[in-house]
Amino acid sequence: MRLFVAEKPSLAEAVAGACGRAARRAPTRHKAWWEIGRDRVTWLYGHMFDLAEPEVYEPRLARWSLDALPVAAPRRWRRVPHADKRAHLAVVTDLIRKARWIVHCGDAGREGQLLVDEVLEEAGIDPFSPHVLRLWVRSMVEADLDAALAALEPNARRRSLSLAAWTRRRADWLHGLNHTRLFTLLHRERLGGGEVLSIGRVQTPTLRLVVERDHERENFVPTDHFRLRVRFAHPKGEFWALWQPPEGTPELDGEGRLLTRAPAEAARARILGNGREPATVVSCKEERRTLPPPPPFSLSALQTACARTFRMTAKEVLDTAQALYETHRLATYPRTDSRHLPRSLLRDEARGILSSLLRLRDFQGMAALIRAERVSAAWDDTKVGDHHAIIPTRAATPERVAALPEREARVFRLIARSFIAQFLPDGVRLLRTARIVRGDDGFAASGEQILEPGWTVLHRGEREAEGEEAGEEAGIVPPMTRGDVVRPLAGVVDALRTAPPPAHTDGTLIAAMTRAHLQVRDPELRRRLREVDGIGTEATRAEVIETLLRRGLVERRGRTAMVSTARGRRLLELLPADLADPGLTALWEGQLRRIEEGTLSDQAFLAALEESIRRRVEALRTSVPAPSRPLPARSPRRRA
């Protein structure tokens, strides 16, 4: 018997369909597996195991005590099945032990690799034996599944990927457990009520991002300031220009803002009085700007865009993208950190995907603008890892897209637009700036004009393009030459006030997590963190945010705003700065990549981690008064 072990039921159904097409027979559904001739396809429900609690190894560790720290790595790690998955796991284990060949069908990534490997190990099967194969899938479209089924590879080729995931899991257990117990015990008297200081390698730096934004907002002092806008007439058109207060004006602050209204009103009266004397253009420059399409979405980029455009939470976007991939099969694998595409896809599949998309109502009439031979910067094999960017599949027929629920339809349209944009011309804009002088008064004018909309026609005025707004033009400055005469027509004094930065939303927090290197001072750590796209992974960032919410460390205000709670702030106040520093993730990810590459052993990585924990425990155990009695064990203690 050949047994396929899928990560989840929807993938099992898709794999069963592929096996049925290959065998030319319909799959038969049983309670916990599909049957296709001598093949069986069963499924898991994500991770089936947790790591055992420390008291499973040593009963004395059921009580939290400084004397018991640090908790060392066990000689033999034990996994405990999730209580609600035990019955299903027993059936899967029985199927595994009866199989002659096993095909690993986990998601194509670290965690997907580990969660099937560990089920095989617990069933007594070496996951890297010659009898275990790997199905590596990036798309749930039938043709892609069929191709992957015909190209099974030895699972042993992914051994290092599994080892890196297993190392990360053990390291997070050690890091979270020891630091949560240590600081909870040290500060119990200050916490009161038995509160637990839940600490995690990713969770805690993410909390810091929220707390720092809140501090910035609360300590923000608004600045009232003023500006004078003057409307000028030129033979080729009218335009607005900003009055430039002369250097040395005492009312200017360090940022060049005019802090009182009087100088602006005096300038307005002066410029519009005296017969409205003409002014002279002293310079006028034009710059033609080419605007290439933004690359297709990674999961984080999609979460950021959907939070901004649709006010969706990070988890909602992940669940929706997962549904488009698994249930509807209209988009490729969503948990990707890449925003690039392989050239092979351009050669083999792009035309078919485009053909399907151009039949959709949103994109009808655009075929004439498409340049199928265009190669945008998104097509770059060197920037594609295990997964490429999220794109539509060839299954996107009008009927299937029309049947999507509203939320899935919105997200699918964003994904489809980002793909079509790669085959549309660049946008072209003309930026024109001018400097104008009249007596002692100077003025600056700038305006942008769309010459060729290019790919921005996809948005038709919507503000969905990343970093670009395809709406109204910023203002028109007519073509002028040096020495041209212009006349003032009107003047307006605007009263302005600086605003604090907005509270974080799911989208801005995800973006801050991906740019966490900006929070790191050490140049080498900053470089490493930038290389691994910040803290967390595409698959875990939404769950990290949900964990902070569940633990009461942050809370939502309204639909989208996210702020820290008193509990979250207290946690950060009691911790050493390095535990909230994203640089730790940079160090870990760099070493986990070396484990994947085979240049670092997992034992060396874990030994170094244990030594750093031991040093911290020894240093703090003697410097902070110990609590009067040990605490009972608590559950929230080791989330990443």
Buried (B, 14 or more C-beta within 10 A) or exposed (E): EBBBBBBBBBBBBBBBBBBBBBEEEEBEEEEBBBBBBEBBBBBBBEBBBBBBBBEEBEEEBBBBBBEBBBBBBBEEEEBEBBEEBEEBBEBBBEBBEEBEBBBBBBBBBBBBBBBBBBBBBBBEBEBBEEEBBBBBBBBBBBBBBBBBBEEBEBBBEBBBBBBBBBBBBBBBBBBBBBBBBBBBBBBBEEBEEEBBBBBBBBBBBBBBBBBBBBEEBEEEEEEEBBBBBBBBBBEEEBBBBBBBBEEEEEBBEEEEBBBBBEBBBEBBEBBBEEEBEEBBBBEBEEEEEEBBBBBBBBBBBBBBBBBBBBBBBBBBBBBBBBBBBBEBBBBBBBBBBBBBBBEEBBEEBBBEBBBBBBBBEBBEEBEEBBEEEBEBEBBBEEBBEBBBBBBBBBBBEEEBBEEBEEBBBBBBBBBBBBBBBBBBBBBBBBBBBBBBBBEEBBBEBBBBBBEBBBBBBBBEEEEBBBEBEBEEEEEBBBEBEEEBBBBBEBBEBEEEEEEEEEBBBBBBBBBBBBBBBEBBEEEEBBEBBBEBBBBBBBBBBBBBBBBBBEBEBBBBEEEBBBBBBEBBBBBBEBBEEEBBBBBBBBBBBBBBBBBBEEEBEBEEBBEBBBEBBBEBBEEBBEEBEBBEEBBEBBEBBBBB
